Amino acid sequence: MADTLWEKIEAEPLGKLGELFRSEPDRLSLLTQDLAGIYFDWSKTHLDRKLIRNFLELAKRRDFEAAREALFAGAVVNPTEGRSATHVAERGTGSPDDVDLATSRRSRMRALVDAIEAGAFGDVTGVLHIGIGGSLLGPKLVVDSLGRGVSRVRTSFLSNIDPYAFEEAVEALDPATTLVAVVSKTFTTAETLANMEAALDWLRRGGISDPHGRVVAITASPENAVKAGIDETRILQFAESVGGRYSLWSSVSLVVALALGWSAFEELLEGAAEMDRHFRYTAPEENVPLLAAFADVLYTHRFHAQTRATFAYDERLRLLPFYLQQLETESNGKSVTLDGAPVTGPTAPVIWGGTGTDAQHAVFQLLHQGTELIPVEFLGVTEEDTILPEHHRQLLLNMFAQAAALMQGRTSDNPHQSYPGDRPSATILLNRLDARTLGALIAFYEHRTFAEAVLLGINPFDQYGVELGKAIARSLSEGEDKADLDPSTRALMKKAEL
């Protein structure tokens, strides 16, 4: 039955964007919404009433509402690993038991923050946050977005095992006054543990007699942190059912609380909870994350768009494209359905992007006149608090102009100066950038990714695809036989004298 709906969606006649505005006078009310201090505008996409009706029927056939309720009820929504996904409980909207456990662990996190601020670790002027992937990208985004000029401590983030990354991360830190936060869900991640050992050596060289005493571990596997030498009084735990890329709402964000203050961390959670309430209780036809997912699936399936671009017209959101890259591609970059059958169409597109007018002078040529249709997402902030208000005005005008130009296009007798137009975009406009709106924005993207997975019939909560390369690297590091490697890889290792 769902296959028939796909056929109907793919066969539905599509109007050009300009025509859709003329034929649907109420298009703005249909595809825009103010929510949680954010204005969402999907009116410059090819969604129309007929397509939305078909997608709503598809969501019904996929049991979207049941899947959504299972997420919030703490039921198993990650069947390949037999787990629930309880990141929503970290902001108070999951099942009562999950919320109680998250609240208890957040109280322990608060106590540790209070102790650090009271001097239990001595004078702390800097935090070195060590993690990789979801154990780092979320907190780094939040601190970079909100901490400029107001951060209470110097923050540095280390993920890459590259030695130059380590040198850069510690360059501005004083070992005598630096707290090291090591984040790993399993506390077995090779890169993270290697960087932790390097940080311990750095502390020793800096004159710290008990370097382990300057380390806090944040993990879902406290027993492994103890084995690594971390005292259990300096271990913060989060739930095994909180995936890494969904973990910034937990004690993983210790650095956020230390840099921005506990009240900012709570505001981040409350903003996310507001989006949770909308996603959970709003009817599908008015549900912003679900409508965004409709557009995403439309462009991958009907237009065969293999990528989607995100451009933040605010320097403070410069890390958002990287965060979204992991969130969506690790969640929905799958090739089998929930029951293990091959998918019958594309899943996640490649997510990429950049910032503001920089991108206009780098990649927008491709967006306007290239041969591939690439859906674009623009993000801006209305309120400005800057010494250069005219710059902010020009920045927003550039963003609005680019979206209009993508849609309108322009014909010319000179083919080199013709723009085809009819190229889709969505715009997300924040009233202001603060902890609450940022929390709501990130939660929107989480729920949009989940809704897309439901429509596609895939599991967004496992990530087996990252394991094979890591396993081979581990075996090579341990000196295992290279005979099974291909000739190219063996030659490369020989060339590098490994």
C-alpha positions in Angstrom: 0.0 0.0 0.0 2.8 2.4 0.9 4.5 1.5 -2.5 1.3 2.7 -4.2 1.5 6.0 -2.3 5.2 6.4 -3.4 4.1 6.0 -7.0 1.4 8.6 -6.5 3.8 11.0 -4.9 6.3 10.5 -7.7 3.6 10.9 -10.4 1.9 14.0 -9.0 2.2 16.9 -11.4 4.5 19.6 -10.0 4.0 23.3 -10.5 6.9 25.7 -10.6 7.5 27.7 -7.4 6.2 31.0 -8.8 3.1 29.3 -10.1 2.4 27.7 -6.7 2.4 31.1 -5.0 -0.1 32.3 -7.6 -2.4 29.3 -7.4 -2.3 29.0 -3.6 -3.0 32.4 -2.2 -2.9 31.0 1.4 0.5 29.3 0.7 2.2 31.2 3.5 -0.3 30.2 6.1 0.1 26.6 4.9 3.9 26.4 4.9 5.1 28.9 7.5 4.8 28.8 11.3 6.0 30.8 14.3 7.1 28.4 17.0 9.4 28.7 20.1 10.8 32.0 19.0 11.6 30.7 15.5 9.9 31.4 12.1 9.9 28.4 9.8 9.2 29.1 6.1 8.9 26.1 3.7 6.8 28.0 1.2 9.7 28.2 -1.4 9.6 24.4 -1.7 7.6 22.3 -4.2 5.2 21.0 -1.5 1.6 21.8 -2.4 -1.7 20.8 -0.9 -2.0 17.6 -3.0 1.6 16.5 -2.1 1.0 17.2 1.5 -2.2 15.1 1.5 -0.3 12.3 -0.1 2.6 12.6 2.4 0.1 12.7 5.3 -1.4 9.5 4.1 2.1 8.0 3.8 2.8 9.0 7.4 -0.5 7.4 8.4 0.4 4.1 6.6 3.9 4.2 8.3 2.1 4.6 11.7 3.9 7.9 12.3 1.8 8.8 15.3 2.4 5.4 16.9 6.1 5.7 16.2 6.2 9.2 17.7 4.4 8.1 20.8 6.7 5.1 21.2 9.7 7.6 21.2 8.2 9.6 24.0 6.9 6.6 25.9 10.4 5.1 26.2 9.5 2.1 24.1 11.9 0.3 21.9 12.4 2.4 18.8 15.9 1.1 18.0 15.0 -2.5 17.2 18.5 -3.6 15.9 20.0 -2.9 19.3 16.8 -3.5 21.4 16.8 0.0 22.9 14.6 2.9 23.5 15.9 6.4 22.6 15.6 8.6 25.7 17.2 11.8 24.7 13.8 13.5 25.1 13.7 12.4 28.7 16.9 14.5 29.3 14.7 17.6 28.8 11.7 16.3 30.8 9.3 15.0 28.1 9.9 11.2 28.1 8.4 8.4 30.1 8.2 9.2 33.9 10.9 6.6 34.8 13.3 7.9 32.2 12.7 11.5 33.2 13.2 10.7 36.9 16.5 9.0 36.1 17.7 11.9 33.9 16.7 14.4 36.6 18.7 12.5 39.2 21.8 12.4 37.0 21.4 16.1 36.2 21.3 16.8 39.9 24.6 15.0 40.2 26.0 17.1 37.3 24.8 20.2 39.0 26.5 19.2 42.2 29.8 18.7 40.4 29.4 22.1 38.6 28.8 23.7 42.0 31.8 22.0 43.4 34.1 23.0 40.6 32.9 26.6 40.8 33.5 26.5 44.6 37.1 25.5 44.0 37.0 21.7 44.6 39.4 21.3 41.7 41.4 24.4 42.6 41.4 27.4 40.3 39.8 26.4 37.0 40.3 28.9 34.1 40.0 26.5 31.2 38.2 23.3 30.2 39.6 20.8 27.7 36.7 18.8 26.3 37.9 15.5 24.7 35.4 13.4 22.7 34.6 12.6 19.1 31.4 12.7 17.0 28.3 13.1 19.1 30.5 13.3 22.2 31.8 16.7 21.1 29.9 18.3 18.2 26.8 19.3 20.2 28.6 21.0 23.2 31.1 22.6 20.8 28.2 24.1 18.7 26.4 25.4 21.8 29.6 27.0 23.4 30.7 28.5 20.0 27.2 29.9 19.4 26.5 31.4 22.8 29.8 31.8 24.5 31.5 34.6 22.6 32.6 37.3 25.0 30.6 35.8 27.9 32.2 32.4 28.5 33.2 32.0 32.2 36.2 29.7 31.3 38.4 29.3 28.3 37.1 26.2 26.4 39.0 24.0 24.0 37.7 20.9 22.1 39.7 18.0 21.0 38.4 15.2 18.8 41.0 14.3 16.1 43.8 12.0 16.9 46.0 14.1 14.7 48.9 15.4 17.0 48.6 18.8 15.5 45.0 19.0 16.7 46.2 18.2 20.2 48.9 20.9 20.1 46.3 23.4 18.9 43.8 22.4 21.6 46.1 22.9 24.5 48.1 25.9 23.2 46.0 28.5 25.0 45.4 26.5 28.2 47.4 26.5 31.4 47.8 22.9 32.8 47.8 24.2 36.3 44.3 25.6 36.0 42.7 23.3 33.3 40.0 20.8 33.9 39.9 17.9 31.4 36.4 16.5 30.6 36.7 13.2 28.7 33.4 12.1 27.0 32.9 8.7 25.6 29.7 6.6 25.7 31.5 3.3 26.0 34.8 4.7 27.3 36.5 2.5 24.8 36.7 4.9 21.8 40.4 4.6 20.6 40.8 8.2 19.6 39.3 9.6 22.8 41.4 7.4 25.0 44.6 8.2 23.1 43.8 11.9 23.5 43.1 11.4 27.2 46.5 9.8 27.7 48.1 12.7 25.8 46.3 15.1 28.1 47.5 13.3 31.2 51.1 13.5 29.9 50.6 17.2 29.2 49.3 17.8 32.8 52.3 15.9 34.2 54.7 18.0 32.1 52.9 21.0 33.4 53.8 20.1 37.0 50.5 18.4 38.0 51.4 15.6 40.4 48.0 13.9 40.3 46.8 14.4 36.7 43.9 12.0 37.0 42.6 14.3 39.7 42.1 17.0 37.1 39.9 14.7 34.9 36.2 14.2 34.8 34.7 11.3 32.8 31.3 11.5 31.2 30.1 8.1 30.0 27.3 5.5 29.9 29.9 2.9 31.0 31.3 4.1 34.3 33.0 0.8 34.9 35.3 1.4 31.9 36.1 4.9 33.1 37.2 3.4 36.5 39.4 0.9 34.7 41.0 3.9 32.9 42.0 5.4 36.2 39.2 7.9 36.8 37.9 8.0 40.4 34.2 7.2 40.6 33.5 10.5 42.4 34.5 12.3 39.2 32.4 10.2 36.8 29.1 11.5 35.4 26.8 9.0 33.8 24.2 9.2 31.1 21.8 6.6 29.8 22.9 3.8 27.4 19.7 4.7 25.5 20.9 8.2 24.8 22.7 8.1 21.4 25.9 10.1 21.1 24.5 12.5 18.5 21.5 13.1 20.8 23.6 13.5 24.0 24.2 17.2 24.4 21.1 17.4 26.6 22.9 15.2 29.2 26.0 15.5 31.4 27.9 15.5 28.1 27.3 19.2 28.2 29.3 19.7 31.4 31.4 22.2 29.5 28.3 24.1 28.5 27.3 24.6 32.1 30.8 25.6 33.1 31.2 28.0 30.2 27.7 29.6 30.1 26.3 28.9 33.5 23.8 26.5 34.8 20.8 28.7 34.0 21.8 28.8 30.3 22.0 25.0 30.3 18.5 24.8 31.7 17.2 27.3 29.2 18.7 25.1 26.4 16.8 22.1 27.8 13.5 24.1 28.1 13.8 25.4 24.5 14.2 21.8 23.4 11.3 20.7 25.6 9.1 23.3 23.9 9.8 21.8 20.5 9.2 18.3 22.0 5.7 19.4 23.1 5.0 20.7 19.6 6.2 17.6 17.9 4.4 15.3 20.3 1.0 16.9 20.5 0.5 18.8 17.2 -1.5 17.2 14.5 0.5 15.9 11.5 -0.8 18.6 9.1 0.6 21.4 11.3 3.6 19.6 12.6 6.7 21.6 11.6 9.3 18.8 11.8 7.1 16.4 9.9 6.4 19.0 7.2 10.1 19.6 6.8 10.6 15.8 6.5 8.0 15.8 3.7 10.1 18.2 1.8 13.3 16.3 2.5 11.8 13.1 1.2 10.2 14.9 -1.8 13.6 16.1 -3.0 15.5 12.9 -2.5 12.9 10.7 -4.1 11.1 12.9 -6.7 14.0 15.2 -7.7 16.8 12.7 -6.9 18.7 15.4 -5.0 21.7 13.7 -3.4 22.7 16.6 -1.3 21.1 19.4 0.8 22.9 22.6 1.7 22.6 24.6 4.9 23.9 28.2 5.2 23.9 30.1 8.4 23.8 33.8 7.9 25.1 34.4 11.4 28.7 33.7 12.3 27.6 32.3 15.7 25.9 29.4 13.9 29.0 28.5 11.8 29.3 25.0 13.3 25.6 24.1 12.7 26.2 22.5 9.2 28.8 20.2 10.7 26.5 19.2 13.6 23.6 18.5 11.2 25.9 16.6 8.9 26.4 14.0 11.6 22.9 14.1 12.9 21.2 13.2 9.6 23.8 11.2 7.8 24.6 9.0 10.8 21.0 8.6 11.6 19.4 8.1 8.2 22.4 7.0 6.0 20.9 3.5 5.8 20.3 1.0 3.0 18.0 -1.4 4.7 14.6 -1.1 6.3 13.6 -1.8 9.9 13.1 -5.5 9.0 16.5 -5.7 7.2 15.1 -5.6 3.6 16.9 -3.4 1.0 15.3 0.1 0.8 13.6 0.8 -2.5 14.7 4.4 -2.8 17.3 7.0 -1.5 17.6 7.7 2.2 19.7 10.6 3.7 21.2 13.1 1.3 24.7 14.4 1.9 24.5 17.5 4.2 26.9 20.3 3.6 27.0 24.1 3.9 28.8 27.2 5.2 28.3 30.6 6.5 26.7 33.8 5.1 28.2 35.8 2.3 31.4 33.8 2.4 29.5 30.9 0.8 28.0 33.2 -1.8 31.4 33.8 -3.2 32.4 30.2 -3.1 29.6 27.7 -3.9 26.5 29.7 -4.9 27.5 29.6 -8.6 26.7 25.9 -8.5 23.4 26.4 -6.7 22.2 29.0 -9.2 23.5 27.7 -12.5 24.8 24.2 -11.9 23.3 21.1 -13.5 22.2 19.6 -10.1 19.2 20.7 -8.2 20.3 21.2 -4.5 17.7 22.2 -1.9 19.0 25.0 0.3 18.3 25.9 3.8 18.9 29.4 5.1 19.2 30.4 8.8 19.3 33.9 10.1 18.7 35.8 13.3 16.4 38.9 13.4 17.6 40.6 16.5 21.1 42.1 16.5 23.3 43.2 19.4 26.4 44.4 17.6 28.5 47.5 17.0 27.8 47.2 13.3 24.0 47.1 12.9 24.2 48.0 9.2 26.3 45.0 8.6 23.7 42.8 10.2 21.0 44.4 8.0 23.0 43.8 4.9 23.6 40.2 5.9 19.9 39.5 6.2 19.1 41.2 3.0 21.7 39.0 1.3 20.1 35.9 2.7 16.6 36.9 1.6 17.9 38.0 -1.8 19.6 34.6 -2.4 16.4 32.7 -1.6 14.4 34.9 -3.9 16.9 34.6 -6.7 17.1 30.8 -6.5 13.3 30.7 -6.9 12.8 33.5 -9.5 15.8 33.0 -11.8 16.3 35.3 -14.7 16.3 34.8 -18.5 18.8 36.4 -20.8 19.8 36.3 -24.5 23.2 35.5 -23.2 23.1 31.9 -22.0 26.0 32.5 -19.6 23.8 35.0 -17.8 20.6 33.0 -17.6 19.4 31.6 -14.3 16.9 28.7 -14.5 15.2 29.5 -11.2 12.6 27.2 -9.7 15.3 26.1 -7.2 13.9 25.4 -3.7 14.9 26.7 -0.4 13.6 26.9 3.2 14.3 29.7 5.6 14.6 29.5 9.4 14.6 32.9 11.1 15.3 33.1 14.8 13.9 36.0 16.8 17.2 36.0 18.7 20.0 33.6 19.3 20.0 32.5 22.9 20.0 29.2 24.8 16.3 28.7 24.6 15.9 29.3 20.8 19.1 27.3 20.1 17.7 24.4 22.1 14.4 24.5 20.2 16.3 24.7 16.9 18.4 21.6 17.6 15.4 19.7 18.8 13.6 20.6 15.6 16.3 19.0 13.6 16.3 15.9 15.7 12.6 15.4 15.3 12.7 16.2 11.6 15.4 13.4 11.2 13.2 11.0 13.2 10.1 11.8 11.1 12.1 11.3 7.9 13.2 7.9 9.1 9.6 6.9 9.9 8.5 7.9 6.4 11.4 5.8 4.9 10.8 2.9 7.2 14.4 2.8 8.5 16.1 2.9 12.0 17.7 6.3 12.7 19.2 5.2 16.1 21.9 2.7 15.2 25.2 3.4 13.4 26.9 0.2 12.5 28.4 1.8 9.4 31.1 3.5 11.5 32.4 0.2 12.9 34.1 -1.7 10.1 36.8 0.9 9.4 37.5 1.3 13.1 37.8 -2.5 13.5 40.4 -2.7 10.7 42.3 0.2 12.1 42.4 -1.5 15.5 43.6 -4.8 14.1 46.4 -3.0 12.2 47.4 -1.0 15.2 47.7 -4.3 17.2 50.0 -5.7 14.5 47.7 -8.3 13.1 48.4 -9.9 9.7 48.0 -7.6 6.8 47.6 -10.4 4.3 43.9 -9.8 3.9 44.4 -6.2 2.9 44.2 -5.2 -0.8 47.4 -4.4 -2.6 46.8 -0.7 -2.6 46.4 -0.5 1.2 49.5 -2.6 1.8 51.5 -0.4 -0.6 50.3 2.8 1.2 51.3 1.4 4.6 54.7 0.5 3.2 55.1 4.0 1.7 54.2 5.6 5.1 56.6 3.1 6.8 53.9 1.7 9.0 
